[in-house]
Amino acid sequence: MEKFSKNRPGLRSKTAGKIKILAFALFFVTLCASGRISYAEGNSVPKWEDFCPDEFLNAKVLTRDEYCAKFPSLLPPLNSTIKEYNGFVTYWQERKEHFYEYLKACEALPANAKGVCYSKLEESQYAENKKWNDSEKARIKKEKDNTNRLKTGEFRRLNNTMQPFGMMY
């Protein structure tokens, strides 16, 4: 009777280990099933609109006048602002070209390989979007830091260094 006792050492640890493995397997299967859309079944072809921000879907490189017409403001835009915007537009246009080249290559494959190719295309686009978002966050943080630096003491420091010159007239 002692053989089936609940107090037997090691019985609980073996059962608990099996339960943990079963729970992990169930979690893993659930995680895989709830992942992003899989194109292996041939449900649909990836669309550029799913990866590109709306403001750059049909954007084009703008001249100063076109920029002012598209983004009206009380103050005229800086040349660096227009250059930055046009750099973003160029980036997304190049990504769009690469996307459609990859998509064209996928469509040339046999039917059983298209799903895998579409999934690889999707993965690469998500990775590119992550890099874009990370660089945008870093750029915005840098702009914010520069603004804060100027607000907190740069002007005072510049003013103090200019005082010895006094009045120039």
Residue, then its C-alpha position, 0 to 999 in steps of 0.5 A: m500500500e505504501k507504493f501508491s502513497k501520496n507521500r512517496p518522494g519523487l512522485r510529485s516532482k515527476t508529475a509536476g514536470k510532465i504538467k509543465i511540459l504539457a503546459f509549455a507545449l500547449f502554450f507553444v501551439t497556441l502561440c504559433a496558431s495565433g501568429r501573423i497571417s500565414y500565406a502557406e495556405g494561399n489565402s492572399v498576397p501581401k499588399w504594400e499598403d499593409f507595410c507603408p505608412d499612409e502619408f507615404l503611400n503615394a507621396k512624391v518628392l516635392t519642390r519648395d513651392e509644392y511643399c508649401a502648398k501641401f503643408p501650409s504654415l505661417l512661417p516658410p519651411l526650412n530647407s532642411t525640413i523639405k530635404e528631410y521630408n524628401g528623404f523619407v519619400t525617397y526611402w519609401q519609394e525605394r522600399k516599394e520598388h524592392f517590395y514589388e520586385y520580391l513579390k514578382a519573384c514570388e509569383a514566378l515560383p511554383a504554387n507550392a512555394k509561393g506561400v513560403c515566399y510570401s511569408k518571407l516577404e512579410e517577415s522582411q517587411y516587418a523587420e524593415n518597419k521595425k528598423w524604421n520605427d526605431s530610427e524614427k524614435a531615435r531621431i525624435k528623441k535627438e530633436k527633443d534633446n536638442t530643443n531641451r538643451l537649447k532651452t535650458g542653458e545654451f542661450r545663457r552660455l552664448n549670451n555670457t560669452m558675448q557680453p565682453f564685446g559690449m556694444m558695437y556701435 
